[in-house]
Amino acid sequence: MEHEGQDAVAEPAGKRGWLALAVLVLPSLLLAMDITALLLALPRLSADLGASGTEQLWISDAYGFMVAGFVIAMGTLGDRIGRRRLLFAGAGAFAVLSVVAAYAPDPGTLIAARALLGVAGATLVPSTLALITNIFRDERERGKAIAIWATCQFAGGAFGPVLAGLLLQRFWWGSVFLAAVPVMALVLVAGPFLLPEFRDRTAGRVDKLSVGLSLGAVLPMVYGMKQLALADGGGGVVPVAAIAAGAAVGAVFVRRQLRLDHPLLDLRLLRGRAFSAVLVSLVLAGVAMAGTGLMATQYLQGVLGYSPLASAVLFAPMGLGVAAGTMAAPALAKRLRPATAIASGLALSAAGCVPLAVSDGLAAVITGVTVLALGTGPLFALGTGLVVGSVPPERAGSAASMSETGNYLGGSLGLAVIGVVGASVYQARMDSVAGPAAKTLAGAVAAAGDLPSGPAEELLRSAHAAFTAGLHVTGAIAAAIFAGLAVLVAASARGTARTAAPAAAGEAEPRHAAV
């Protein structure tokens, strides 16, 4: 059965709809697990393939770069050619490319496979989210479905290292990639029986120039942000130039979208205060979470001395906290207005940052990131539902791609900006030390290995204190971000309530879910 985007009377999805949801959450669960699982497999595959440091970076980053670059185009493409068709194409390509990656004979082949996996992955998230929006027309059912979808995403990220650890104990590193094959096969087998097709027959052709401009805007900016995060505060001309170039192309992209009758990304949706407030919150929450996550994981390894695997397991409460928050969101929405639930959650996240800002030690870090993550659950569940529910069904893919692009950009920006801030604090506290130890904690650890025990202990003590100071500063920044977002969401909801009768502006004015 194919639907052409008509807005029908909301009816319960029924048993078929919930079975369809079970199929749709599988790709999201797998993609989240795949990203975190690779972090544990990287040392072994690098040794087997003889990958250099630069090649290791591209093995881990090529996937994310391509997802970020193509998610806009894929979300809108699904609106035009059909979301189920695009989902099946992406799932099939992902399965084949996972086999290629698992048996890659050299780093170049693996990097190419990872890049193409990113293109395939870019089809999956907006397609699944748009299909969920189309299948679940009842607002409450849709809220529950999106909460389950978001929960699987974050739970997958938390359990990815556990899966990788189990696989790597018994099999070679390629097994981490092969885990995707049966999941995608299940989607391809069950999908035709459970997933209806949705597309917008009134949409025009995909504007190829807009696709090129979107890639030219997103890819350089994500690359520049990643490089700044890796520069440990050193910056550099190339990352800054890449960000500036991406921003310039982005400005051209925005102007073109506002002039087209059928834009690749409908930026006119941002005219809605609730829509724009939630989208800004998704971006900046990604900044705060990625930045604090980076500093906290480095603290666990570099200061407290835990292994990468142990650090990954200890850090799992962040993903599980978000998962718990997203699952609780529909129940909160029954008692509170969605905007109130989101703002309250963000205020809780701000409180969770306090232990990171004022204390240290394992208990403070785990407590802080868990509470921080728990508070973001309503934003990711209810906020995502608001974004995709604020548009007619035929434009759900475009709205989903806007949400996902915001998440990717927010995460990249957080790694870059907050990572640089933390490095700057470290360097300011270590200004009396010469050499690599003055630049990074890893440099201090390496330098201590060449010193007698007394000076080595003193150097490490100073380096640990300096890095902990950086963690405190980034915790304070994250607290300020979350507190500001709580105020923004609450204020936008009050503004929407005061102007509850929207002007009839046809296509230019989005529909708004109740906030």
C-alpha positions in Angstrom: 0.0 0.0 0.0 1.3 3.4 -0.9 0.4 6.7 0.6 0.9 10.0 -1.2 1.1 12.3 1.8 -2.6 13.1 2.5 -3.3 14.0 6.1 -5.8 11.5 7.1 -7.8 11.2 10.4 -5.5 9.9 13.1 -6.2 6.2 13.7 -4.3 3.7 16.0 -1.5 2.0 14.3 -2.6 -1.4 15.5 -0.5 -4.6 15.8 1.0 -4.2 12.3 2.3 -0.8 13.1 4.1 -1.9 16.3 5.6 -4.9 14.4 6.8 -2.4 11.8 8.4 -0.3 14.5 10.3 -3.4 15.7 11.8 -3.6 12.2 12.5 0.1 12.0 14.4 0.4 15.2 16.9 -2.3 14.1 19.0 -0.1 11.8 19.1 2.7 14.4 20.2 0.2 17.1 22.8 -1.3 14.8 24.3 2.0 13.6 24.7 3.3 17.1 26.4 0.0 18.2 28.6 0.0 15.1 30.1 3.4 15.8 31.1 2.6 19.4 32.1 -1.0 18.7 34.7 0.2 16.1 36.6 2.1 18.8 37.5 -1.2 20.5 38.3 -3.0 17.2 40.5 -0.2 15.9 43.8 -1.2 17.7 43.6 -4.8 16.5 42.6 -4.0 12.9 45.2 -1.3 12.7 47.9 -3.8 13.7 46.7 -6.4 11.3 46.4 -4.1 8.3 49.4 -2.0 9.2 47.4 1.2 9.3 49.3 4.5 10.0 48.0 7.1 12.5 46.4 9.1 9.7 44.8 6.0 8.2 43.4 5.1 11.6 41.8 8.5 11.9 40.1 8.1 8.4 39.0 4.6 9.3 37.2 5.9 12.3 36.0 9.3 10.9 35.1 8.5 7.2 31.8 7.0 8.2 30.7 10.0 10.3 31.8 12.5 7.7 29.7 10.9 4.9 26.7 10.4 7.1 26.8 14.1 8.1 27.3 15.2 4.4 24.6 13.0 2.9 21.8 12.9 5.5 20.2 16.1 4.1 20.0 14.8 0.6 18.8 11.4 1.6 16.1 12.7 3.8 14.6 14.7 1.0 15.2 12.0 -1.6 13.1 9.6 0.5 10.2 12.1 0.4 10.4 12.0 -3.4 11.2 8.4 -4.4 9.6 6.7 -1.3 11.0 6.1 2.2 10.6 2.4 2.2 12.4 2.1 -1.2 15.3 4.2 0.1 15.4 2.3 3.4 15.7 -1.0 1.5 18.4 0.3 -0.8 20.4 1.6 2.1 20.0 -1.6 4.1 21.1 -3.8 1.2 24.1 -1.6 0.5 25.0 -1.5 4.2 25.0 -5.3 4.4 27.2 -5.7 1.3 29.6 -3.0 2.4 29.9 -4.5 5.9 31.2 -7.7 4.3 33.7 -5.7 2.2 34.9 -3.9 5.4 35.2 -7.1 7.3 37.4 -8.7 4.7 39.3 -5.6 3.7 42.9 -6.5 2.8 44.4 -3.1 3.4 43.7 0.3 5.0 42.7 2.0 1.8 40.0 -0.6 1.1 38.6 -0.3 4.6 38.6 3.5 4.5 36.7 3.4 1.1 34.2 0.8 2.6 33.7 3.0 5.7 33.0 6.1 3.5 30.5 4.2 1.4 28.9 2.8 4.6 28.4 6.4 5.7 26.5 7.1 2.5 24.3 4.0 3.1 23.9 4.9 6.7 22.7 8.4 5.8 19.6 6.7 4.1 18.7 4.8 7.2 18.0 7.2 10.0 15.8 9.8 8.2 14.0 7.0 6.4 13.2 5.1 9.7 12.2 8.3 11.5 10.0 9.5 8.6 8.3 6.1 8.3 7.6 6.0 12.0 6.0 9.5 11.7 3.8 8.3 8.8 2.8 5.0 10.4 1.9 6.5 13.8 -0.6 9.3 13.0 -2.0 9.4 16.6 0.1 11.9 18.5 0.4 9.8 21.7 1.3 6.7 19.8 3.8 8.6 17.7 5.4 9.9 20.9 5.8 6.4 22.3 7.2 5.1 19.0 9.8 7.9 18.7 10.7 7.4 22.3 11.4 3.7 21.6 13.3 4.6 18.5 15.5 7.1 20.4 16.0 4.6 23.3 17.4 2.0 20.9 19.8 4.6 19.4 21.3 5.5 22.8 21.1 2.0 24.2 23.0 0.8 21.1 25.7 3.3 21.7 26.1 2.1 25.3 26.1 -1.6 24.5 28.4 -1.3 21.4 31.6 -1.7 23.3 30.2 -4.7 25.2 29.3 -6.4 21.9 32.7 -5.6 20.5 34.4 -7.0 23.5 32.5 -10.3 23.3 33.2 -10.6 19.5 36.9 -9.7 19.8 37.4 -12.3 22.5 36.4 -15.1 20.1 36.8 -13.8 16.6 38.9 -11.5 14.4 38.2 -7.8 14.1 36.1 -8.2 11.0 33.3 -9.8 13.1 32.5 -6.3 14.4 31.4 -5.4 10.9 29.7 -8.7 10.0 27.3 -8.2 12.9 25.4 -5.8 10.7 24.6 -8.4 8.0 21.9 -10.4 9.8 20.2 -7.3 11.1 20.0 -5.7 7.6 18.9 -9.0 6.2 16.0 -9.1 8.6 15.0 -5.6 7.6 15.0 -6.7 3.9 13.0 -9.9 4.6 10.4 -8.5 7.0 10.1 -5.0 5.7 8.1 -5.7 2.5 5.4 -7.4 4.6 5.2 -4.8 7.4 6.3 -1.4 6.1 4.0 0.6 3.9 5.4 3.0 1.3 5.1 6.8 1.7 6.2 9.4 -0.8 5.2 12.9 -2.0 4.0 12.7 -5.6 3.7 16.5 -5.8 7.4 17.1 -5.1 9.6 18.3 -7.8 12.9 16.8 -8.9 15.9 16.7 -6.5 17.9 19.9 -7.1 21.4 18.6 -7.8 23.0 21.9 -7.2 21.5 22.0 -3.7 22.9 18.5 -3.1 26.3 19.7 -4.1 26.0 22.8 -1.9 24.9 20.8 1.1 27.9 18.5 0.8 30.2 21.5 0.2 28.8 23.1 3.4 28.6 20.2 5.8 31.7 18.2 5.0 34.3 21.0 5.3 32.7 22.2 8.6 32.6 18.7 10.1 36.2 18.1 9.0 37.4 21.4 10.4 35.7 20.8 13.7 37.2 17.3 14.0 40.7 18.6 13.2 40.4 21.3 15.8 39.3 18.7 18.4 42.4 16.6 17.5 44.7 19.6 17.6 44.7 19.7 21.4 44.3 23.5 21.4 46.9 24.1 18.7 44.3 25.1 16.1 45.9 25.6 12.7 45.1 27.3 9.4 43.6 24.4 7.6 40.8 23.5 10.1 39.8 27.1 10.4 39.9 27.6 6.7 37.7 24.5 6.2 35.1 25.8 8.6 35.1 29.2 7.0 34.7 27.7 3.5 31.9 25.4 4.7 30.1 28.4 6.3 30.4 30.4 3.1 29.0 27.6 1.0 26.3 27.1 3.6 25.2 30.7 3.2 24.8 30.1 -0.6 22.9 26.9 0.2 20.5 28.8 2.5 19.8 31.5 0.0 19.0 28.9 -2.7 16.7 26.9 -0.4 14.7 30.0 0.4 14.2 30.8 -3.3 13.2 27.3 -4.6 9.6 26.1 -4.8 10.7 22.6 -3.9 13.9 23.1 -1.7 16.2 20.2 -0.7 15.8 21.4 2.9 12.7 23.5 3.8 14.3 26.2 6.0 10.9 28.0 6.1 10.1 25.5 8.9 12.3 27.6 11.1 9.7 30.3 11.2 7.9 28.3 13.9 9.3 29.4 17.3 8.7 26.0 18.9 10.3 24.2 15.9 13.4 26.4 15.9 13.8 26.3 19.7 13.8 22.5 19.7 16.2 22.4 16.7 18.6 24.8 18.4 18.3 22.7 21.6 19.2 19.5 19.7 22.3 21.1 18.3 23.5 22.7 21.5 22.7 19.7 23.6 24.8 17.7 21.2 27.6 20.3 21.8 27.4 19.9 25.6 27.1 16.1 25.6 29.9 15.5 23.1 32.2 17.9 24.8 31.7 16.6 28.3 31.8 13.0 27.0 35.2 13.7 25.4 36.6 15.2 28.6 35.1 12.5 30.9 36.4 9.6 28.9 39.8 11.1 28.7 39.7 11.7 32.5 38.8 8.1 33.2 41.7 6.9 31.1 44.4 9.6 31.6 43.8 10.6 35.2 42.1 7.6 36.9 44.1 5.1 34.8 41.3 2.9 33.5 41.8 0.9 30.3 39.8 1.9 27.1 37.5 -1.1 27.5 36.9 -0.4 31.2 36.4 3.3 30.4 33.8 2.4 27.8 31.9 0.2 30.2 32.1 2.8 33.0 30.8 5.4 30.5 27.9 3.3 29.4 25.6 5.0 32.0 25.6 8.1 29.7 23.9 6.2 26.9 21.7 4.2 29.3 20.7 7.5 31.0 19.5 9.0 27.8 17.7 5.7 27.0 15.9 5.8 30.4 15.0 9.5 29.8 13.5 8.9 26.4 11.5 5.9 27.7 10.1 8.1 30.5 9.2 11.0 28.2 5.8 9.7 27.0 4.7 9.3 30.6 5.9 12.8 31.4 4.0 14.1 28.5 0.8 12.8 30.0 1.3 15.0 33.1 3.2 18.0 31.6 3.1 19.9 28.4 5.8 18.6 26.1 7.7 21.9 26.3 7.6 21.9 30.1 8.9 18.3 30.2 11.7 19.2 27.8 12.6 22.3 29.8 12.5 20.4 33.1 14.8 17.7 31.6 17.3 20.3 30.4 17.3 21.9 33.9 18.1 18.4 35.3 20.9 18.1 32.8 22.3 21.4 34.0 22.2 20.1 37.6 24.0 16.9 36.4 26.9 19.1 35.1 27.5 20.5 38.6 29.5 17.5 39.9 31.7 17.7 36.8 32.3 21.4 37.5 33.1 21.3 41.2 34.3 17.8 42.1 36.5 15.0 40.8 36.9 11.2 41.1 35.0 8.3 39.6 31.7 8.8 41.6 31.5 12.5 40.5 32.0 11.7 36.9 29.6 8.8 36.7 26.9 10.6 38.7 27.3 13.7 36.6 27.1 12.1 33.2 24.3 9.9 34.2 22.1 12.7 35.5 23.1 14.9 32.6 22.1 12.2 30.1 18.8 11.4 31.9 17.7 14.9 31.6 18.2 15.0 27.8 15.8 12.1 27.3 12.6 14.3 26.9 14.4 16.5 24.4 15.5 13.7 22.2 12.1 11.9 22.4 9.5 14.7 22.6 11.7 17.2 20.7 12.3 14.9 17.8 8.6 14.1 17.7 7.9 17.8 17.6 10.3 18.4 14.7 8.9 15.6 12.5 5.3 16.1 13.6 5.4 19.8 12.8 5.3 19.2 9.1 2.8 17.6 6.7 3.5 13.8 6.3 5.0 14.2 2.8 7.8 16.4 4.2 8.7 14.2 7.2 11.9 13.0 5.6 13.1 16.6 5.1 12.3 17.4 8.8 14.0 14.2 10.0 17.1 15.1 8.0 17.2 18.5 9.6 17.0 17.0 13.0 19.8 14.5 12.3 22.0 17.1 10.7 21.6 19.2 13.8 22.7 16.3 16.0 25.8 15.6 13.9 26.9 19.2 13.7 26.3 19.6 17.4 28.4 16.6 18.3 31.2 17.7 16.0 31.1 21.2 17.3 31.2 20.0 20.9 34.2 17.8 20.3 36.0 20.8 18.6 35.0 23.8 20.8 34.8 22.2 24.2 37.8 20.0 23.4 39.8 23.1 22.6 38.6 24.8 25.7 39.7 21.9 27.9 43.1 21.8 26.1 43.6 25.5 26.6 42.9 25.3 30.3 45.4 22.4 30.6 48.1 24.4 28.7 47.5 27.5 30.8 48.0 25.4 34.0 51.1 23.7 32.6 52.8 26.9 31.2 55.8 26.4 33.5 56.5 23.0 31.8 58.4 22.6 28.6 57.9 20.1 25.7 55.0 17.8 24.9 54.0 17.6 28.5 52.9 21.2 28.4 50.5 20.5 25.5 48.6 17.3 26.3 48.0 14.9 29.2 49.3 12.1 26.9 52.4 14.1 26.3 52.9 14.4 30.1 52.4 10.6 30.6 55.0 9.9 27.8 57.5 12.4 29.3 57.1 11.0 32.8 58.3 7.6 31.5 61.7 9.1 30.8 62.1 10.7 34.2 63.2 9.4 37.7 60.3 8.4 40.0 60.2 11.6 42.0 60.1 14.1 39.1 57.8 11.8 37.2 55.3 11.7 40.0 55.4 15.4 40.4 54.9 15.9 36.6 51.9 13.5 36.5 50.4 15.2 39.6 50.6 18.6 38.0 49.2 17.2 34.7 46.3 15.4 36.4 45.4 18.6 38.3 45.6 20.6 35.1 43.4 18.2 33.2 40.9 18.1 36.0 40.7 21.9 36.0 39.8 21.6 32.3 37.1 19.1 33.1 35.7 21.5 35.7 35.6 24.4 33.2 33.9 22.2 30.5 31.4 21.0 33.1 30.5 24.6 33.9 30.1 25.5 30.2 27.8 22.5 29.7 25.8 23.5 32.8 25.4 27.0 31.3 24.3 25.6 27.9 21.7 23.3 29.4 20.3 26.1 31.7 20.1 28.5 28.8 18.3 25.9 26.6 15.8 25.2 29.4 14.9 28.9 29.4 14.8 29.1 25.6 12.4 26.1 25.3 10.1 27.4 28.1 10.1 30.9 26.6 9.3 29.6 23.1 6.4 27.6 24.4 5.0 30.7 26.1 5.5 32.7 22.9 3.7 30.0 20.9 0.8 30.0 23.3 0.4 33.8 22.9 0.3 33.4 19.1 -1.7 30.2 19.0 -3.7 31.2 15.9 -1.1 30.9 13.1 -1.4 32.9 9.9 -2.7 30.8 7.0 0.4 30.9 4.9 0.1 27.6 3.0 3.3 25.8 2.3 5.4 28.5 4.0 3.9 27.9 7.5 4.6 24.6 9.2 2.0 22.8 11.3 2.9 22.7 15.0 2.4 19.9 17.4 1.1 21.0 20.8 3.9 22.3 23.0 
